[in-house]
Amino acid sequence: MTEQGITILNDVTLNSVSNDGNKPVITANGQNYTFDAVLYATGRKPNTANIGLENTDITTNERGAIVVNDTCESSVPSVYAVGDVNGGPQFTYISLDDFRIVFGALTGNGQYTLKDRKNIPYTTFLTPPLARVGLTEEDAINKGYTVKTKEMLVATMPRAHVNDYLKGAFKIVVNAENNLILGATLYSQGAEELINLIKMAMDNNIPYTYFKNQIFTHPTMVENLNDLCNF
Ligand SMILES: Cc1cc2nc3c(=O)[nH]c(=O)nc-3n(C[C@H](O)[C@H](O)[C@H](O)COP(=O)(O)OP(=O)(O)OC[C@H]3O[C@@H](n4cnc5c(N)ncnc54)[C@H](O)[C@@H]3O)c2cc1C
C-alpha cells in the first residue's frame, strides 16, 4: 500500500469529521486532512437484534451471538444456530461447516462436532492475496513453543517471474521440538489456494519436512514449498 502511495497513520485520535462544502475533512491529532471519500470500518457482529429472541429461552452472549453447544444447538433443544449468528469465525465456509455439523446431528450420522474442527485458514483478498493459517511466530512464542521459521521472497520464485509479478513473501512457523507446522502466512498470487494445502498438512500432523521433497508441478507457486521447507 505504501508503494502505491498510501499513507498509513496508526494510533490516531479523530477529533472531527466535517465537509468543507466539497470534500470530507478529518481533523486528527490536531491536523486537518482532506479526502475524496471516508470509509468507516466498524467490524461486524451477529445480527440478532430485533428478531424477538427476548421472547424465547434462546441465550445470547454479550456480543449478541446465539450461544450454542458443540452441535450448534441453542439453549432451546432442537433450535440450531449456524453461521455468523452463533459467534464463530465469520466466513462463508464456516457457515457451511456448521451445516455439516447440524446435518449430521439431525440425521444421526454425525460424529463431527465443533470440538473436532481443525485449523481454519483465511484470506484477505488484497492484491496479491494475504492468506494465513495457524499461529504467527509471535503467537507461537507467546504460547510457549520453541519455534523455527523460514521466510522466502516471492521475487526468488520461478513462477513469479513467469507471472511477471514479484510482490510478496512466504513464511512458515514450525514447532522445533517435533517439526509440526504451527502456522504459515502466504502473501502472493495464488496464496488463497496454497494455504489450504498447508492447512491439510497441519490437520493431519504432517511435518514441514514432508514438503521439502514433495514432487510438485513446475512452474507453479506451490513448488516453492520445497524451498520454504528446506531448513
Ligand atoms: C463485505 C464482506 C465480504 C466478505 N468476504 C468474505 C470472503 O471473501 N470469504 C468468506 O468466506 N466470507 C466472507 N464474508 C463473510 C461471509 O459473507 C459470512 O460469513 C457468511 O455470509 C455468513 O453466512 P450466514 O449464512 O451465517 O449469514 P448470511 O449470509 O448473512 O445470511 C443470513 C441471511 O438471513 C437473512 N435474514 C436476516 N434477518 C432475517 C430475518 N429477521 N428474517 C428472515 N431472514 C433474515 C439475511 O437477509 C441473509 O440472507 C464477507 C462478509 C462481508 C460483509
The ligand as a Gaussian input file, in Angstrom:
#p B3LYP/6-31G(d) Opt

LIG

0 1
 C      -18.107000      -7.323000       2.664000
 C      -17.967000      -8.736000       3.099000
 C      -17.028000      -9.553000       2.467000
 C      -16.913000     -10.877000       2.850000
 N      -15.990000     -11.651000       2.203000
 C      -15.886000     -12.950000       2.529000
 C      -14.988000     -13.795000       1.839000
 O      -14.286000     -13.371000       0.937000
 N      -14.934000     -15.083000       2.197000
 C      -15.722000     -15.590000       3.189000
 O      -15.634000     -16.795000       3.466000
 N      -16.566000     -14.815000       3.878000
 C      -16.689000     -13.518000       3.568000
 N      -17.555000     -12.723000       4.243000
 C      -18.316000     -13.312000       5.351000
 C      -19.499000     -14.119000       4.841000
 O      -20.270000     -13.321000       3.954000
 C      -20.363000     -14.541000       6.026000
 O      -19.556000     -15.180000       6.994000
 C      -21.440000     -15.514000       5.579000
 O      -22.280000     -14.895000       4.607000
 C      -22.273000     -15.940000       6.768000
 O      -23.298000     -16.791000       6.322000
 P      -24.622000     -16.878000       7.155000
 O      -25.479000     -17.857000       6.434000
 O      -24.300000     -17.121000       8.579000
 O      -25.266000     -15.419000       7.127000
 P      -25.733000     -14.555000       5.892000
 O      -25.033000     -14.954000       4.626000
 O      -25.623000     -13.136000       6.352000
 O      -27.250000     -14.974000       5.729000
 C      -28.216000     -14.573000       6.644000
 C      -29.496000     -14.411000       5.885000
 O      -30.570000     -14.187000       6.811000
 C      -31.380000     -13.153000       6.325000
 N      -32.086000     -12.546000       7.482000
 C      -31.567000     -11.719000       8.429000
 N      -32.518000     -11.406000       9.319000
 C      -33.645000     -12.050000       8.945000
 C      -34.987000     -12.116000       9.470000
 N      -35.344000     -11.463000      10.564000
 N      -35.883000     -12.894000       8.830000
 C      -35.529000     -13.596000       7.720000
 N      -34.296000     -13.551000       7.180000
 C      -33.365000     -12.793000       7.770000
 C      -30.421000     -12.204000       5.637000
 O      -31.088000     -11.386000       4.709000
 C      -29.469000     -13.188000       4.959000
 O      -29.941000     -13.593000       3.698000
 C      -17.699000     -11.402000       3.892000
 C      -18.645000     -10.581000       4.513000
 C      -18.767000      -9.272000       4.128000
 C      -19.790000      -8.414000       4.816000

